[in-house]
Amino acid sequence: KNFVNLAGDDILAYGELNEKESSVTGMSDYVKFEIDIKYRDLIRKPTYILIVASASKYGDYFTGGEGSTLYIDEFELKYDYNPASFV
């Protein structure tokens, strides 16, 4: 069962880490990353923003791997204009 339909009309924009970036194992240092948000609707203005971080794939569905640890440091949300984000 899906908790959220990412292709639904109520999702105005979406972004995620790619498989390579999100599957790093044995890290000894923090890794900087950026997630580009792709907008699907340029008319409606969003009311909320939801950010989900989980320590393992499907962790947001509470089915992640045991023993996974997630550290988030210096989180920043930027609002730079990127024409490629508007599809």
HTML snippet that shows the backbone in 3Dmol.js (N, CA, C, O; Angstrom):
<script src="https://3Dmol.org/build/3Dmol-min.js"></script>
<div id="view" style="width:600px;height:400px;position:relative"></div>
<script>
const pdb = `
ATOM      1  N   LYS A   1       0.852  -1.181   0.000  1.00  0.00           N
ATOM      2  CA  LYS A   1       0.000   0.000   0.000  1.00  0.00           C
ATOM      3  C   LYS A   1       0.892   1.237   0.000  1.00  0.00           C
ATOM      4  O   LYS A   1       1.863   1.301   0.755  1.00  0.00           O
ATOM      5  N   ASN A   2       0.574   2.210  -0.831  1.00  0.00           N
ATOM      6  CA  ASN A   2       1.294   3.485  -0.856  1.00  0.00           C
ATOM      7  C   ASN A   2       0.648   4.461   0.106  1.00  0.00           C
ATOM      8  O   ASN A   2      -0.571   4.635   0.093  1.00  0.00           O
ATOM      9  N   PHE A   3       1.453   5.100   0.940  1.00  0.00           N
ATOM     10  CA  PHE A   3       0.948   6.140   1.807  1.00  0.00           C
ATOM     11  C   PHE A   3       0.778   7.436   1.035  1.00  0.00           C
ATOM     12  O   PHE A   3      -0.123   8.223   1.326  1.00  0.00           O
ATOM     13  N   VAL A   4       1.634   7.661   0.058  1.00  0.00           N
ATOM     14  CA  VAL A   4       1.602   8.881  -0.748  1.00  0.00           C
ATOM     15  C   VAL A   4       1.726   8.482  -2.209  1.00  0.00           C
ATOM     16  O   VAL A   4       2.606   7.704  -2.578  1.00  0.00           O
ATOM     17  N   ASN A   5       0.847   9.014  -3.027  1.00  0.00           N
ATOM     18  CA  ASN A   5       0.940   8.787  -4.461  1.00  0.00           C
ATOM     19  C   ASN A   5       1.770   9.924  -5.046  1.00  0.00           C
ATOM     20  O   ASN A   5       1.264  11.030  -5.238  1.00  0.00           O
ATOM     21  N   LEU A   6       3.044   9.656  -5.329  1.00  0.00           N
ATOM     22  CA  LEU A   6       3.947  10.703  -5.814  1.00  0.00           C
ATOM     23  C   LEU A   6       3.551  11.247  -7.186  1.00  0.00           C
ATOM     24  O   LEU A   6       3.987  12.332  -7.572  1.00  0.00           O
ATOM     25  N   ALA A   7       2.734  10.506  -7.916  1.00  0.00           N
ATOM     26  CA  ALA A   7       2.265  10.969  -9.224  1.00  0.00           C
ATOM     27  C   ALA A   7       0.909  11.664  -9.110  1.00  0.00           C
ATOM     28  O   ALA A   7       0.345  12.076 -10.124  1.00  0.00           O
ATOM     29  N   GLY A   8       0.379  11.801  -7.899  1.00  0.00           N
ATOM     30  CA  GLY A   8      -0.937  12.393  -7.689  1.00  0.00           C
ATOM     31  C   GLY A   8      -0.992  13.873  -8.004  1.00  0.00           C
ATOM     32  O   GLY A   8       0.027  14.564  -7.997  1.00  0.00           O
ATOM     33  N   ASP A   9      -2.189  14.348  -8.280  1.00  0.00           N
ATOM     34  CA  ASP A   9      -2.397  15.766  -8.616  1.00  0.00           C
ATOM     35  C   ASP A   9      -2.103  16.694  -7.442  1.00  0.00           C
ATOM     36  O   ASP A   9      -1.886  17.890  -7.639  1.00  0.00           O
ATOM     37  N   ASP A  10      -2.094  16.158  -6.229  1.00  0.00           N
ATOM     38  CA  ASP A  10      -1.849  16.998  -5.064  1.00  0.00           C
ATOM     39  C   ASP A  10      -0.360  17.228  -4.802  1.00  0.00           C
ATOM     40  O   ASP A  10      -0.006  18.011  -3.920  1.00  0.00           O
ATOM     41  N   ILE A  11       0.517  16.557  -5.552  1.00  0.00           N
ATOM     42  CA  ILE A  11       1.963  16.742  -5.430  1.00  0.00           C
ATOM     43  C   ILE A  11       2.391  17.758  -6.488  1.00  0.00           C
ATOM     44  O   ILE A  11       2.385  17.447  -7.679  1.00  0.00           O
ATOM     45  N   LEU A  12       2.760  18.966  -6.069  1.00  0.00           N
ATOM     46  CA  LEU A  12       3.125  20.021  -7.012  1.00  0.00           C
ATOM     47  C   LEU A  12       4.573  19.923  -7.470  1.00  0.00           C
ATOM     48  O   LEU A  12       4.908  20.347  -8.576  1.00  0.00           O
ATOM     49  N   ALA A  13       5.443  19.358  -6.613  1.00  0.00           N
ATOM     50  CA  ALA A  13       6.863  19.226  -6.932  1.00  0.00           C
ATOM     51  C   ALA A  13       7.430  18.051  -6.145  1.00  0.00           C
ATOM     52  O   ALA A  13       6.904  17.678  -5.097  1.00  0.00           O
ATOM     53  N   TYR A  14       8.520  17.470  -6.670  1.00  0.00           N
ATOM     54  CA  TYR A  14       9.099  16.299  -6.011  1.00  0.00           C
ATOM     55  C   TYR A  14      10.578  16.197  -6.357  1.00  0.00           C
ATOM     56  O   TYR A  14      10.990  16.549  -7.463  1.00  0.00           O
ATOM     57  N   GLY A  15      11.367  15.719  -5.417  1.00  0.00           N
ATOM     58  CA  GLY A  15      12.783  15.478  -5.653  1.00  0.00           C
ATOM     59  C   GLY A  15      13.287  14.421  -4.690  1.00  0.00           C
ATOM     60  O   GLY A  15      12.728  14.249  -3.607  1.00  0.00           O
ATOM     61  N   GLU A  16      14.332  13.715  -5.073  1.00  0.00           N
ATOM     62  CA  GLU A  16      14.909  12.689  -4.201  1.00  0.00           C
ATOM     63  C   GLU A  16      16.363  12.448  -4.594  1.00  0.00           C
ATOM     64  O   GLU A  16      16.788  12.811  -5.691  1.00  0.00           O
ATOM     65  N   LEU A  17      17.117  11.834  -3.689  1.00  0.00           N
ATOM     66  CA  LEU A  17      18.489  11.434  -4.005  1.00  0.00           C
ATOM     67  C   LEU A  17      18.442  10.272  -4.979  1.00  0.00           C
ATOM     68  O   LEU A  17      17.551   9.426  -4.902  1.00  0.00           O
ATOM     69  N   ASN A  18      19.401  10.226  -5.898  1.00  0.00           N
ATOM     70  CA  ASN A  18      19.435   9.092  -6.804  1.00  0.00           C
ATOM     71  C   ASN A  18      19.994   7.859  -6.087  1.00  0.00           C
ATOM     72  O   ASN A  18      20.535   7.969  -4.987  1.00  0.00           O
ATOM     73  N   GLU A  19      19.863   6.717  -6.699  1.00  0.00           N
ATOM     74  CA  GLU A  19      20.264   5.445  -6.085  1.00  0.00           C
ATOM     75  C   GLU A  19      21.727   5.437  -5.659  1.00  0.00           C
ATOM     76  O   GLU A  19      22.056   4.943  -4.581  1.00  0.00           O
ATOM     77  N   LYS A  20      22.606   5.981  -6.498  1.00  0.00           N
ATOM     78  CA  LYS A  20      24.039   5.986  -6.184  1.00  0.00           C
ATOM     79  C   LYS A  20      24.333   6.818  -4.936  1.00  0.00           C
ATOM     80  O   LYS A  20      25.090   6.389  -4.065  1.00  0.00           O
ATOM     81  N   GLU A  21      23.730   8.011  -4.850  1.00  0.00           N
ATOM     82  CA  GLU A  21      23.967   8.897  -3.710  1.00  0.00           C
ATOM     83  C   GLU A  21      23.365   8.360  -2.423  1.00  0.00           C
ATOM     84  O   GLU A  21      23.908   8.583  -1.341  1.00  0.00           O
ATOM     85  N   SER A  22      22.254   7.659  -2.531  1.00  0.00           N
ATOM     86  CA  SER A  22      21.560   7.207  -1.326  1.00  0.00           C
ATOM     87  C   SER A  22      22.001   5.827  -0.859  1.00  0.00           C
ATOM     88  O   SER A  22      21.512   5.352   0.166  1.00  0.00           O
ATOM     89  N   SER A  23      22.902   5.172  -1.569  1.00  0.00           N
ATOM     90  CA  SER A  23      23.312   3.810  -1.216  1.00  0.00           C
ATOM     91  C   SER A  23      24.762   3.727  -0.755  1.00  0.00           C
ATOM     92  O   SER A  23      25.382   2.669  -0.863  1.00  0.00           O
ATOM     93  N   VAL A  24      25.304   4.810  -0.252  1.00  0.00           N
ATOM     94  CA  VAL A  24      26.695   4.820   0.209  1.00  0.00           C
ATOM     95  C   VAL A  24      26.800   4.006   1.497  1.00  0.00           C
ATOM     96  O   VAL A  24      26.018   4.200   2.428  1.00  0.00           O
ATOM     97  N   THR A  25      27.776   3.089   1.543  1.00  0.00           N
ATOM     98  CA  THR A  25      27.997   2.302   2.764  1.00  0.00           C
ATOM     99  C   THR A  25      29.420   2.514   3.253  1.00  0.00           C
ATOM    100  O   THR A  25      30.311   2.847   2.471  1.00  0.00           O
ATOM    101  N   GLY A  26      29.624   2.325   4.522  1.00  0.00           N
ATOM    102  CA  GLY A  26      30.957   2.441   5.091  1.00  0.00           C
ATOM    103  C   GLY A  26      31.512   3.845   5.065  1.00  0.00           C
ATOM    104  O   GLY A  26      32.723   4.023   4.933  1.00  0.00           O
ATOM    105  N   MET A  27      30.665   4.844   5.188  1.00  0.00           N
ATOM    106  CA  MET A  27      31.130   6.233   5.159  1.00  0.00           C
ATOM    107  C   MET A  27      31.890   6.554   6.432  1.00  0.00           C
ATOM    108  O   MET A  27      31.526   6.095   7.515  1.00  0.00           O
ATOM    109  N   SER A  28      32.942   7.341   6.301  1.00  0.00           N
ATOM    110  CA  SER A  28      33.679   7.803   7.475  1.00  0.00           C
ATOM    111  C   SER A  28      33.556   9.311   7.648  1.00  0.00           C
ATOM    112  O   SER A  28      33.920   9.843   8.697  1.00  0.00           O
ATOM    113  N   ASP A  29      33.047  10.007   6.633  1.00  0.00           N
ATOM    114  CA  ASP A  29      32.852  11.451   6.685  1.00  0.00           C
ATOM    115  C   ASP A  29      31.474  11.790   6.122  1.00  0.00           C
ATOM    116  O   ASP A  29      30.851  10.989   5.425  1.00  0.00           O
ATOM    117  N   TYR A  30      31.020  12.990   6.444  1.00  0.00           N
ATOM    118  CA  TYR A  30      29.762  13.460   5.879  1.00  0.00           C
ATOM    119  C   TYR A  30      29.927  13.684   4.377  1.00  0.00           C
ATOM    120  O   TYR A  30      31.016  14.008   3.903  1.00  0.00           O
ATOM    121  N   VAL A  31      28.839  13.508   3.642  1.00  0.00           N
ATOM    122  CA  VAL A  31      28.829  13.719   2.199  1.00  0.00           C
ATOM    123  C   VAL A  31      27.819  14.818   1.885  1.00  0.00           C
ATOM    124  O   VAL A  31      26.645  14.707   2.239  1.00  0.00           O
ATOM    125  N   LYS A  32      28.275  15.869   1.225  1.00  0.00           N
ATOM    126  CA  LYS A  32      27.391  16.953   0.831  1.00  0.00           C
ATOM    127  C   LYS A  32      26.581  16.522  -0.386  1.00  0.00           C
ATOM    128  O   LYS A  32      27.106  15.875  -1.293  1.00  0.00           O
ATOM    129  N   PHE A  33      25.306  16.882  -0.402  1.00  0.00           N
ATOM    130  CA  PHE A  33      24.463  16.554  -1.549  1.00  0.00           C
ATOM    131  C   PHE A  33      23.424  17.651  -1.739  1.00  0.00           C
ATOM    132  O   PHE A  33      23.154  18.436  -0.830  1.00  0.00           O
ATOM    133  N   GLU A  34      22.856  17.691  -2.923  1.00  0.00           N
ATOM    134  CA  GLU A  34      21.761  18.601  -3.238  1.00  0.00           C
ATOM    135  C   GLU A  34      20.671  17.812  -3.936  1.00  0.00           C
ATOM    136  O   GLU A  34      20.949  16.888  -4.701  1.00  0.00           O
ATOM    137  N   ILE A  35      19.440  18.179  -3.669  1.00  0.00           N
ATOM    138  CA  ILE A  35      18.292  17.539  -4.320  1.00  0.00           C
ATOM    139  C   ILE A  35      17.573  18.609  -5.126  1.00  0.00           C
ATOM    140  O   ILE A  35      17.084  19.592  -4.570  1.00  0.00           O
ATOM    141  N   ASP A  36      17.510  18.417  -6.426  1.00  0.00           N
ATOM    142  CA  ASP A  36      16.817  19.351  -7.306  1.00  0.00           C
ATOM    143  C   ASP A  36      15.329  18.985  -7.310  1.00  0.00           C
ATOM    144  O   ASP A  36      14.966  17.831  -7.540  1.00  0.00           O
ATOM    145  N   ILE A  37      14.495  19.957  -7.059  1.00  0.00           N
ATOM    146  CA  ILE A  37      13.050  19.751  -7.018  1.00  0.00           C
ATOM    147  C   ILE A  37      12.480  19.992  -8.420  1.00  0.00           C
ATOM    148  O   ILE A  37      12.724  21.036  -9.025  1.00  0.00           O
ATOM    149  N   LYS A  38      11.725  19.023  -8.926  1.00  0.00           N
ATOM    150  CA  LYS A  38      11.076  19.157 -10.231  1.00  0.00           C
ATOM    151  C   LYS A  38       9.621  19.557 -10.016  1.00  0.00           C
ATOM    152  O   LYS A  38       8.859  18.842  -9.366  1.00  0.00           O
ATOM    153  N   TYR A  39       9.248  20.703 -10.568  1.00  0.00           N
ATOM    154  CA  TYR A  39       7.891  21.211 -10.417  1.00  0.00           C
ATOM    155  C   TYR A  39       7.006  20.670 -11.524  1.00  0.00           C
ATOM    156  O   TYR A  39       7.411  20.639 -12.686  1.00  0.00           O
ATOM    157  N   ARG A  40       5.801  20.244 -11.173  1.00  0.00           N
ATOM    158  CA  ARG A  40       4.838  19.697 -12.132  1.00  0.00           C
ATOM    159  C   ARG A  40       3.695  20.666 -12.405  1.00  0.00           C
ATOM    160  O   ARG A  40       3.004  20.552 -13.418  1.00  0.00           O
ATOM    161  N   ASP A  41       3.502  21.612 -11.509  1.00  0.00           N
ATOM    162  CA  ASP A  41       2.411  22.567 -11.630  1.00  0.00           C
ATOM    163  C   ASP A  41       2.975  23.958 -11.357  1.00  0.00           C
ATOM    164  O   ASP A  41       3.470  24.233 -10.264  1.00  0.00           O
ATOM    165  N   LEU A  42       2.897  24.824 -12.353  1.00  0.00           N
ATOM    166  CA  LEU A  42       3.461  26.163 -12.227  1.00  0.00           C
ATOM    167  C   LEU A  42       2.405  27.215 -11.893  1.00  0.00           C
ATOM    168  O   LEU A  42       2.725  28.395 -11.747  1.00  0.00           O
ATOM    169  N   ILE A  43       1.167  26.797 -11.774  1.00  0.00           N
ATOM    170  CA  ILE A  43       0.073  27.730 -11.510  1.00  0.00           C
ATOM    171  C   ILE A  43      -0.253  27.777 -10.013  1.00  0.00           C
ATOM    172  O   ILE A  43      -0.290  28.852  -9.413  1.00  0.00           O
ATOM    173  N   ARG A  44      -0.486  26.616  -9.424  1.00  0.00           N
ATOM    174  CA  ARG A  44      -0.855  26.577  -8.003  1.00  0.00           C
ATOM    175  C   ARG A  44       0.352  26.862  -7.118  1.00  0.00           C
ATOM    176  O   ARG A  44       1.479  26.493  -7.449  1.00  0.00           O
ATOM    177  N   LYS A  45       0.105  27.518  -5.999  1.00  0.00           N
ATOM    178  CA  LYS A  45       1.163  27.797  -5.030  1.00  0.00           C
ATOM    179  C   LYS A  45       1.074  26.779  -3.900  1.00  0.00           C
ATOM    180  O   LYS A  45      -0.013  26.521  -3.383  1.00  0.00           O
ATOM    181  N   PRO A  46       2.208  26.200  -3.513  1.00  0.00           N
ATOM    182  CA  PRO A  46       2.173  25.193  -2.440  1.00  0.00           C
ATOM    183  C   PRO A  46       1.803  25.819  -1.095  1.00  0.00           C
ATOM    184  O   PRO A  46       2.131  26.970  -0.806  1.00  0.00           O
ATOM    185  N   THR A  47       1.112  25.024  -0.293  1.00  0.00           N
ATOM    186  CA  THR A  47       0.738  25.430   1.053  1.00  0.00           C
ATOM    187  C   THR A  47       1.738  24.908   2.072  1.00  0.00           C
ATOM    188  O   THR A  47       2.036  25.580   3.059  1.00  0.00           O
ATOM    189  N   TYR A  48       2.258  23.701   1.829  1.00  0.00           N
ATOM    190  CA  TYR A  48       3.174  23.041   2.749  1.00  0.00           C
ATOM    191  C   TYR A  48       4.376  22.488   1.993  1.00  0.00           C
ATOM    192  O   TYR A  48       4.327  22.287   0.780  1.00  0.00           O
ATOM    193  N   ILE A  49       5.438  22.249   2.722  1.00  0.00           N
ATOM    194  CA  ILE A  49       6.578  21.524   2.187  1.00  0.00           C
ATOM    195  C   ILE A  49       6.844  20.381   3.159  1.00  0.00           C
ATOM    196  O   ILE A  49       6.866  20.588   4.372  1.00  0.00           O
ATOM    197  N   LEU A  50       7.042  19.201   2.642  1.00  0.00           N
ATOM    198  CA  LEU A  50       7.299  18.022   3.453  1.00  0.00           C
ATOM    199  C   LEU A  50       8.675  17.485   3.101  1.00  0.00           C
ATOM    200  O   LEU A  50       8.960  17.224   1.932  1.00  0.00           O
ATOM    201  N   ILE A  51       9.522  17.320   4.092  1.00  0.00           N
ATOM    202  CA  ILE A  51      10.859  16.778   3.903  1.00  0.00           C
ATOM    203  C   ILE A  51      10.949  15.494   4.707  1.00  0.00           C
ATOM    204  O   ILE A  51      10.712  15.496   5.915  1.00  0.00           O
ATOM    205  N   VAL A  52      11.293  14.394   4.042  1.00  0.00           N
ATOM    206  CA  VAL A  52      11.394  13.096   4.702  1.00  0.00           C
ATOM    207  C   VAL A  52      12.826  12.614   4.563  1.00  0.00           C
ATOM    208  O   VAL A  52      13.390  12.633   3.469  1.00  0.00           O
ATOM    209  N   ALA A  53      13.411  12.185   5.661  1.00  0.00           N
ATOM    210  CA  ALA A  53      14.751  11.596   5.657  1.00  0.00           C
ATOM    211  C   ALA A  53      14.663  10.275   6.409  1.00  0.00           C
ATOM    212  O   ALA A  53      14.144  10.225   7.524  1.00  0.00           O
ATOM    213  N   SER A  54      15.162   9.221   5.808  1.00  0.00           N
ATOM    214  CA  SER A  54      15.138   7.915   6.464  1.00  0.00           C
ATOM    215  C   SER A  54      16.501   7.261   6.321  1.00  0.00           C
ATOM    216  O   SER A  54      17.236   7.541   5.374  1.00  0.00           O
ATOM    217  N   ALA A  55      16.835   6.396   7.256  1.00  0.00           N
ATOM    218  CA  ALA A  55      18.157   5.779   7.313  1.00  0.00           C
ATOM    219  C   ALA A  55      18.318   4.634   6.323  1.00  0.00           C
ATOM    220  O   ALA A  55      19.440   4.192   6.074  1.00  0.00           O
ATOM    221  N   SER A  56      17.233   4.151   5.761  1.00  0.00           N
ATOM    222  CA  SER A  56      17.335   3.078   4.781  1.00  0.00           C
ATOM    223  C   SER A  56      16.167   3.181   3.805  1.00  0.00           C
ATOM    224  O   SER A  56      15.159   3.826   4.089  1.00  0.00           O
ATOM    225  N   LYS A  57      16.318   2.539   2.659  1.00  0.00           N
ATOM    226  CA  LYS A  57      15.274   2.584   1.643  1.00  0.00           C
ATOM    227  C   LYS A  57      13.971   2.056   2.235  1.00  0.00           C
ATOM    228  O   LYS A  57      13.976   1.053   2.948  1.00  0.00           O
ATOM    229  N   TYR A  58      12.895   2.701   1.955  1.00  0.00           N
ATOM    230  CA  TYR A  58      11.567   2.393   2.474  1.00  0.00           C
ATOM    231  C   TYR A  58      11.449   2.616   3.970  1.00  0.00           C
ATOM    232  O   TYR A  58      10.484   2.166   4.588  1.00  0.00           O
ATOM    233  N   GLY A  59      12.412   3.302   4.560  1.00  0.00           N
ATOM    234  CA  GLY A  59      12.314   3.632   5.976  1.00  0.00           C
ATOM    235  C   GLY A  59      11.127   4.525   6.268  1.00  0.00           C
ATOM    236  O   GLY A  59      10.555   4.474   7.357  1.00  0.00           O
ATOM    237  N   ASP A  60      10.748   5.360   5.275  1.00  0.00           N
ATOM    238  CA  ASP A  60       9.579   6.216   5.466  1.00  0.00           C
ATOM    239  C   ASP A  60       8.285   5.416   5.464  1.00  0.00           C
ATOM    240  O   ASP A  60       7.231   5.939   5.825  1.00  0.00           O
ATOM    241  N   TYR A  61       8.358   4.144   5.057  1.00  0.00           N
ATOM    242  CA  TYR A  61       7.215   3.234   5.137  1.00  0.00           C
ATOM    243  C   TYR A  61       7.360   2.279   6.317  1.00  0.00           C
ATOM    244  O   TYR A  61       6.601   1.319   6.447  1.00  0.00           O
ATOM    245  N   PHE A  62       8.339   2.551   7.174  1.00  0.00           N
ATOM    246  CA  PHE A  62       8.598   1.757   8.378  1.00  0.00           C
ATOM    247  C   PHE A  62       8.961   0.313   8.057  1.00  0.00           C
ATOM    248  O   PHE A  62       8.637  -0.597   8.821  1.00  0.00           O
ATOM    249  N   THR A  63       9.644   0.100   6.913  1.00  0.00           N
ATOM    250  CA  THR A  63      10.092  -1.243   6.551  1.00  0.00           C
ATOM    251  C   THR A  63      11.586  -1.250   6.258  1.00  0.00           C
ATOM    252  O   THR A  63      12.073  -2.132   5.552  1.00  0.00           O
ATOM    253  N   GLY A  64      12.315  -0.283   6.790  1.00  0.00           N
ATOM    254  CA  GLY A  64      13.750  -0.162   6.530  1.00  0.00           C
ATOM    255  C   GLY A  64      14.557  -1.246   7.216  1.00  0.00           C
ATOM    256  O   GLY A  64      14.020  -2.036   7.993  1.00  0.00           O
ATOM    257  N   GLY A  65      15.847  -1.281   6.925  1.00  0.00           N
ATOM    258  CA  GLY A  65      16.739  -2.272   7.493  1.00  0.00           C
ATOM    259  C   GLY A  65      17.102  -1.971   8.939  1.00  0.00           C
ATOM    260  O   GLY A  65      17.294  -0.812   9.307  1.00  0.00           O
ATOM    261  N   GLU A  66      17.196  -3.002   9.750  1.00  0.00           N
ATOM    262  CA  GLU A  66      17.595  -2.837  11.145  1.00  0.00           C
ATOM    263  C   GLU A  66      19.058  -2.433  11.216  1.00  0.00           C
ATOM    264  O   GLU A  66      19.872  -2.871  10.403  1.00  0.00           O
ATOM    265  N   GLY A  67      19.386  -1.602  12.183  1.00  0.00           N
ATOM    266  CA  GLY A  67      20.765  -1.190  12.388  1.00  0.00           C
ATOM    267  C   GLY A  67      21.212  -0.019  11.544  1.00  0.00           C
ATOM    268  O   GLY A  67      22.361   0.408  11.647  1.00  0.00           O
ATOM    269  N   SER A  68      20.334   0.511  10.711  1.00  0.00           N
ATOM    270  CA  SER A  68      20.688   1.675   9.890  1.00  0.00           C
ATOM    271  C   SER A  68      20.718   2.919  10.763  1.00  0.00           C
ATOM    272  O   SER A  68      19.893   3.078  11.663  1.00  0.00           O
ATOM    273  N   THR A  69      21.669   3.793  10.492  1.00  0.00           N
ATOM    274  CA  THR A  69      21.793   5.040  11.245  1.00  0.00           C
ATOM    275  C   THR A  69      21.848   6.201  10.274  1.00  0.00           C
ATOM    276  O   THR A  69      22.537   6.145   9.256  1.00  0.00           O
ATOM    277  N   LEU A  70      21.119   7.249  10.597  1.00  0.00           N
ATOM    278  CA  LEU A  70      21.090   8.440   9.753  1.00  0.00           C
ATOM    279  C   LEU A  70      21.529   9.629  10.583  1.00  0.00           C
ATOM    280  O   LEU A  70      20.981   9.882  11.656  1.00  0.00           O
ATOM    281  N   TYR A  71      22.513  10.357  10.090  1.00  0.00           N
ATOM    282  CA  TYR A  71      22.959  11.598  10.701  1.00  0.00           C
ATOM    283  C   TYR A  71      22.703  12.722   9.711  1.00  0.00           C
ATOM    284  O   TYR A  71      23.094  12.634   8.547  1.00  0.00           O
ATOM    285  N   ILE A  72      22.054  13.766  10.170  1.00  0.00           N
ATOM    286  CA  ILE A  72      21.822  14.943   9.337  1.00  0.00           C
ATOM    287  C   ILE A  72      22.475  16.125  10.035  1.00  0.00           C
ATOM    288  O   ILE A  72      22.202  16.392  11.205  1.00  0.00           O
ATOM    289  N   ASP A  73      23.337  16.830   9.315  1.00  0.00           N
ATOM    290  CA  ASP A  73      24.062  17.942   9.889  1.00  0.00           C
ATOM    291  C   ASP A  73      24.003  19.116   8.921  1.00  0.00           C
ATOM    292  O   ASP A  73      24.138  18.938   7.710  1.00  0.00           O
ATOM    293  N   GLU A  74      23.803  20.295   9.449  1.00  0.00           N
ATOM    294  CA  GLU A  74      23.803  21.521   8.665  1.00  0.00           C
ATOM    295  C   GLU A  74      22.816  21.478   7.503  1.00  0.00           C
ATOM    296  O   GLU A  74      23.175  21.764   6.361  1.00  0.00           O
ATOM    297  N   PHE A  75      21.585  21.123   7.800  1.00  0.00           N
ATOM    298  CA  PHE A  75      20.525  21.077   6.803  1.00  0.00           C
ATOM    299  C   PHE A  75      20.193  22.494   6.350  1.00  0.00           C
ATOM    300  O   PHE A  75      20.100  23.408   7.169  1.00  0.00           O
ATOM    301  N   GLU A  76      20.014  22.674   5.039  1.00  0.00           N
ATOM    302  CA  GLU A  76      19.721  23.992   4.485  1.00  0.00           C
ATOM    303  C   GLU A  76      18.719  23.849   3.350  1.00  0.00           C
ATOM    304  O   GLU A  76      18.844  22.954   2.514  1.00  0.00           O
ATOM    305  N   LEU A  77      17.741  24.716   3.319  1.00  0.00           N
ATOM    306  CA  LEU A  77      16.734  24.726   2.265  1.00  0.00           C
ATOM    307  C   LEU A  77      16.922  26.000   1.464  1.00  0.00           C
ATOM    308  O   LEU A  77      16.738  27.096   1.992  1.00  0.00           O
ATOM    309  N   LYS A  78      17.290  25.869   0.182  1.00  0.00           N
ATOM    310  CA  LYS A  78      17.567  27.025  -0.669  1.00  0.00           C
ATOM    311  C   LYS A  78      16.437  27.219  -1.675  1.00  0.00           C
ATOM    312  O   LYS A  78      15.760  26.272  -2.076  1.00  0.00           O
ATOM    313  N   TYR A  79      16.258  28.474  -2.068  1.00  0.00           N
ATOM    314  CA  TYR A  79      15.221  28.812  -3.036  1.00  0.00           C
ATOM    315  C   TYR A  79      15.820  29.479  -4.259  1.00  0.00           C
ATOM    316  O   TYR A  79      15.376  30.562  -4.641  1.00  0.00           O
ATOM    317  N   ASP A  80      16.789  28.884  -4.867  1.00  0.00           N
ATOM    318  CA  ASP A  80      17.401  29.432  -6.074  1.00  0.00           C
ATOM    319  C   ASP A  80      16.556  29.061  -7.286  1.00  0.00           C
ATOM    320  O   ASP A  80      15.975  27.977  -7.344  1.00  0.00           O
ATOM    321  N   TYR A  81      16.497  29.967  -8.245  1.00  0.00           N
ATOM    322  CA  TYR A  81      15.755  29.685  -9.480  1.00  0.00           C
ATOM    323  C   TYR A  81      16.596  28.819 -10.398  1.00  0.00           C
ATOM    324  O   TYR A  81      17.740  29.148 -10.712  1.00  0.00           O
ATOM    325  N   ASN A  82      16.019  27.719 -10.820  1.00  0.00           N
ATOM    326  CA  ASN A  82      16.680  26.808 -11.754  1.00  0.00           C
ATOM    327  C   ASN A  82      15.675  26.449 -12.847  1.00  0.00           C
ATOM    328  O   ASN A  82      14.731  25.708 -12.575  1.00  0.00           O
ATOM    329  N   PRO A  83      15.844  26.947 -14.068  1.00  0.00           N
ATOM    330  CA  PRO A  83      14.871  26.682 -15.143  1.00  0.00           C
ATOM    331  C   PRO A  83      14.646  25.200 -15.409  1.00  0.00           C
ATOM    332  O   PRO A  83      13.564  24.813 -15.851  1.00  0.00           O
ATOM    333  N   ALA A  84      15.645  24.365 -15.150  1.00  0.00           N
ATOM    334  CA  ALA A  84      15.505  22.927 -15.392  1.00  0.00           C
ATOM    335  C   ALA A  84      14.517  22.276 -14.426  1.00  0.00           C
ATOM    336  O   ALA A  84      14.052  21.164 -14.675  1.00  0.00           O
ATOM    337  N   SER A  85      14.196  22.950 -13.337  1.00  0.00           N
ATOM    338  CA  SER A  85      13.271  22.394 -12.356  1.00  0.00           C
ATOM    339  C   SER A  85      11.811  22.466 -12.816  1.00  0.00           C
ATOM    340  O   SER A  85      10.949  21.785 -12.260  1.00  0.00           O
ATOM    341  N   PHE A  86      11.541  23.280 -13.817  1.00  0.00           N
ATOM    342  CA  PHE A  86      10.167  23.484 -14.260  1.00  0.00           C
ATOM    343  C   PHE A  86       9.929  22.688 -15.523  1.00  0.00           C
ATOM    344  O   PHE A  86      10.316  23.095 -16.618  1.00  0.00           O
ATOM    345  N   VAL A  87       9.286  21.544 -15.351  1.00  0.00           N
ATOM    346  CA  VAL A  87       9.025  20.651 -16.489  1.00  0.00           C
ATOM    347  C   VAL A  87       7.549  20.576 -16.797  1.00  0.00           C
ATOM    348  O   VAL A  87       7.146  19.872 -17.723  1.00  0.00           O
TER     349      VAL A  87
END
`;
const viewer = $3Dmol.createViewer("view");
viewer.addModel(pdb, "pdb");
viewer.setStyle({}, {cartoon: {color: "spectrum"}});
viewer.zoomTo();
viewer.render();
</script>
